[in-house]
Structures are given as structure tokens and as C-alpha cells.
Amino acid sequence: MRSSKFAAVRAVLVSCLFLAAVVHAAKDADLLGSWTGNWEGGGAGGRFDITLAKTGDGLGGKVDVGQDTGDYTANFTSASLEGGRFKARYDYTPDPQAEIVLEGSFEGAAGKGSWTMVQKGGTDAFASGTWTVNKK
């Protein structure tokens, strides 16, 4: 009798965890698509567009950035989205020795976060700022 109660409780817990994972994944799936906004930092700013897309092995996407020294587009070299929390890296195409690290969060139709420019493969920031976007 005791083992059947334990099995029933375990089945309910597993079902709840599975349902929570499905709901969590569904919310993140709602965040896929195009986002448009602005970036600021280092006394400058400009247009900042993010595209988030599901890939075969996880999350992919790109940025389209407007800046005084010329606009650029870059694909993410890594990206993750979990529970609305977003992290990504991409090569800073105007300078092949640098890359940008993005961190932020999405909630509803808005997203915001920070960006950091680092030496490619590094972690020490030599420029940083913020970004905000809204779902297109």
C-alpha cells in the first residue's frame, strides 16, 4: 500500500515538472521573432534590432545595429534563452578582434539588457552599455 502511494505521488510530481517545463518552453517560444529598439553606451547610441530563431541545436539569431561609424549585421556565435533570460555573443564585424556579449531579459513585448565589448574570446570589458527592444 505504501509503495503504491509513493508511486502515485512520484507520478504526480513528474507530471508537474514536465508540465512546468512545457509551459516554460512555450513562453520562451513566444519570444522568438523580430525585436526593434536602441542601444546606448560610451556617449553614443543607435538602432538595435534582434532576431531570435529556433535552430536545430538550440537558439540562433542575429543583430542589426545602427551606429555613427556605419551599420552592421552579425549572427550570434552562441545564444541561450531560458525563462526569459537571454545571453548571446557575436563577432563585432567592424573590428575582427572584438566581440559583443549580450545579457538581458524579455517579458511580454519588451526586452532590455546590457552589452559588453570584449577582446575575442575574452571576458574583460573595454566598452559597455545598455539596450532596449520591443517586439515587432
HELIX and SHEET records of a PDB file:
HELIX    1   1 ARG A    2  ALA A   29  1                                  28    
SHEET    1   A 9 GLY A  33  GLY A  41  0                                        
SHEET    2   A 9 ALA A  44  THR A  55 -1                                        
SHEET    3   A 9 GLY A  58  VAL A  65 -1                                        
SHEET    4   A 9 TYR A  72  GLU A  82 -1                                        
SHEET    5   A 9 ARG A  85  ASP A  91 -1                                        
SHEET    6   A 9 ALA A  98  GLU A 107 -1                                        
SHEET    7   A 9 ALA A 110  GLN A 119 -1                                        
SHEET    8   A 9 ALA A 125  LYS A 135 -1                                        
SHEET    9   A 9 GLY A  33  GLY A  41 -1                                        
END                                                                             
